[in-house]
Amino acid sequence: MDTKILLENGTNELEVLEFRLDGNAYGINVAKIKEIINYQEVTPVPNSHPSIEGIFMPRDTMITAIDLKNCLQRGVSEPGGLFIITNFNKLDIAFHVDSVVGIHRVSWREIIKPGSTISTSEDGVSTGIIKFDDRLIIILDFEKIVTDINPETGLKVADIEELGERHRIDVPILIAEDSPLLNKLIVDSLHKAGYVNLIHTENGQQAYDVIQECKKEGTLKEHVQCIITDIEMPLMDGHRLTKLVKSDDSTKDIPIVIFSSLVNDDMKRKGEALGANAQLSKPEIGNLVRVVDELVLDNN
């Protein structure tokens, strides 16, 4: 199955693969998918997390297989079905699903925030919902699922300690990150690194509204001298935000750092084409601080 569908840069759209699990419809951003293969027998890993089915080696690459049904507290998957092999946060992970339905091209504005429409099994691991006439597709937070299984794959906050004693830095930074947990971790990490003048928003649209308001009031330099943005966000994604900022003469010189689990070779090319100044994978919180230092301290 071809998952390399080409989207124009900065259109605020994404491709969502719809798959089925236990009769329910779920979705994953196509940008996370390497390939989809038939189920293969796996080798169990002793003393591993209950949601880890085991490991297997397609094309001599060792991959961990995760029982998505078990993650969602819907029982245990039987042999059969498909593996969706993903790559994010520099990890190759296979997720065991029942079947694949197809791919939908949607705008981030069409994705609804999770609410009472989802069951308790998806509570906390859903990033959004796509509503069709006959069904809801629940987009799962695969990063959180993997981090819950193995916390060491999450943000490496300990890297901040290695930076040593830091002085207070008043350079204003605007952050766009929809995950409340990651938003807090990024803000806390920047605070520890000395950055105290932070505005944090939940998505690209909120961040862009802040920029527009500052432009209107003539206070852009006082409030926004650097932008850190995720890619996947409701209403407006990070690529669209980057395109809008870099195509405006009054904001194009503001450094933008894309900080996302989706930073791979393909996505890096997209970010470069849009004018992003730096792009880092989510676990690299220590490198994020170093990159921000390089981008803003040299200019102040």
N, C-alpha and C positions, 0 to 999 in steps of 0.2 A: 504494500500500500504506500503510495507516494505521500509523504508528509511534508514535502518541501514546497508547499504552495507559496508563491511569491506575493507578498503584500507591498504596496507602495509605502515608502517611508513616511511616518508621521501622519497617517490618515486617521488615527484613533480607532483602528479596527484590529481584530484578531480573528484567527481561525480556531474554532473549538471542536475537538473531536468528541462526539457523543458515544458513550459506551454503556453497556448494561451490566448490572450486577444485582443478582437476587430480584430481578424484575423491575428494578428502578433505573432511572436515567441519570447518568453523571457525565461530567465534562472535564476535559483537560486542555490547556492551551497547546496547540500543535507545535509551538516553538519549543516546547519541552521534550518532544518526542523524537527519538532516533529512528526507531522502527517498530513494527508490530509483527509478532511471529506467533505461530501455533505454540501451544503449551509444550514444554519439554520437561522431562523428568529431572528433578532437582536432587541434590545431595543435602540431607538435613545437616544443620550445624548444631552440635551439642551445646546445651545451656544458652541458646540464643533466645531472643525475644519471641513471645508466642505468635506474633504476626509475621515473623520471618519463616518462609517455607523452606528455604535452603539456598544453595548456590548452584549455578550451572555455568557452562563455558561455551557460549556460541562464538565461533571464530576465534578461539583461544583467548578470549577475554572473560575473566571471572566477574560474574554479575550476581548480586543478591536479589532473590525473588521475594516479594512481599505479598502476603495474602490480604488483599484490600478488603475482602469480605470480613475477615477477622478484625481488621483495623476499625471497621464501622460497626462492630459488635453485631454482625449478622450471621454468625456461625463460622464454619471453616469450609474453604473451597475444596472441591473434589478435583482430581486430575482431569484435565481437559480445558477447553476455552482458549484464551489467548494471553500472551504476555505483551503488555505495552512497555517497551524499553525506553526509558527516559534519560535525559542528561540535564541536570541543573546543579548549581553549587559545586560544579566540577565532579559530580558523582554520576555513575551509571547505575540505575536501579530499574528492575523489572516489576511491574505491578500486574498481578493475576486478576483478570476480569473474565466475565462470561462471554461477551460478544461485543462487536463494534457496530455501530449504526451508520455513522457517516460524519462528515465535516460540515460545520456551519460557519459562515462568515458573518460576524456581528460587530456592532460598534460597542465600545466600552460603555456608552450611554444607555445601552439596552440591558446592561447587567444590573440586576436588582440586588441590593444588600440583603444578606440572609436575615430571616425573621422567624415568625411563628409557623411559616409554611414548611419548614424542614423539621424532620424528626430529631429526637434526642441523639440518635446514633451519629448524625452529621453535625450536631451542635459543636462549634469550635473548630471544625475542620472544613468548613465551607466558606469560600471567599465571595460567592455570588450565585445568583440564580438567573437563568434565561427562561423566559416564559413563552411557550408556544401555545397554539390554540388547544391542543389536546394533552399537553404535558409540561412539566417543569424539568429543566436540566440543572442539576446541582453541580456547580464547579467546585471541585475539591481543592483544599490547600495541601498540595503534595509536599511542600517544604515542611509544613508543620507535622505532617504524618511521619516523615522521615526523622525529623528532629525529636519527636516524642519517642520514637523507637531507639534512636541513638543521639542523645543530646550533644555529643562531640561534633556532630555535623552542623550544628547551628553557629550563630555568631561567636567568634572566638574573642570574647570580651577580655579574657586574661591578657591578650596581646597589648591592651592599653597600659597595663602595669609595666610592661617592658619599656615604655616610652620614658619612664622616670618622672622626676619632678617637672611640672609644667607651670608656666606663668599664665596669668589671666590674659585672654585674648578677646578683644571687643569686636572683632570683625563680624558683621551680621551675616548669618547663614540661614537660608530658607530650605526647609526639608519637606519633601513630598513622599509619604509612605503610608499606605492604607492599613497595614497590620498594626494594631494598637501595641502589641508586644514589641515588634521590631522598631516601631517609632520611638517607644520609650527607651529601648536598648541603645539606639543610635544617639538619642538626645543625651542619655546618661553617659555614654562613652565620650561624646564630644565635650560634655561638661568636665569629665575627669581629665580630658586632654587640654583643658583651659578655655575652651570656646563657651562663652556664657551668653552671647547675644544671638539666640536662636528663635526662629519662628517655625513651628512644625504644623504641617497640614496633612489632611487625610488622602488627598489625591491631587492629580495634576491641575484639575480645574480650580480647586481652592488655592493652590500655589499661584496659578496664573492670575486669579482674582486679586491676590495680595500684590502682585507685581503691577497690575493695572491701576490699583488704588494708589500705590506709591508713585507711579508715574503721574497720575492726576494731581497728587498733592505736592509733587516735586521733591519727594523724600526717598527716591529709589536708592541712592548711595548710602543713606543712613540706615536702611532696613534690609537691603539685599545686595551683597557683594559676592555671594557664592550660592549655588543651588545644588542640593543633593537630591536625586530623585530615583525612585524605583521605576521599573518599566510597567509591570502589571498593576493597574489601579482602575477603579470604577470612574465613570464620567469622562476622565481624560487620562491617558496613559503617559508614561515618561517620555516616549519618543515624540508624541504630539506636543508635549510641553517644551521639549528641546527645540523642535522645529519652530514653534511660535516665538520663543525667546531669541533664537539665533537668526531669525529672518526679520527682526525688528531692529532698526539702526540704534534705537535708544537702549536696547538691552543686549545686543549681540556680543558685547565684550564681557558680560557676566560669565564667569567660569561655571560650567555645568559638569557635575560628576554623576554618572549613572551608576547606581549601586543596586545590583539586582542579581537574583539567582539565575537569571537567563543570560548572563554575559558569557557567550561562547563565541566561536569564530564568526559565525553568520551574523549574530546580533551585534558583535563589535563592528562589523562592516557597516551595518545600518546606523549605529550610533555615530561612527566617524563621518558618514555621509551627511548626517544631520548637524554636525558641528560640536558634538560632545567633546569636552576637554579631556576627560578621563572616564574609564569604564572599569568597574571592579565587581568581582563576584561577592555575594553576600557574606560568606564567612570572614572575609578579609577586613575586619573592622580596624585592625592596626594599620594596614596599608591605606585605608580610607583617610585616617587622620594624617598620615604622611603626605598623601596626595593633596589634601586640602591645605596643609601647611605650604606646600610648594606653590599652589595656585594663588593663595591669598596673601601670604606673608611677604612674598617678593614684591607685591603690588602696594604694600602699606608701609 
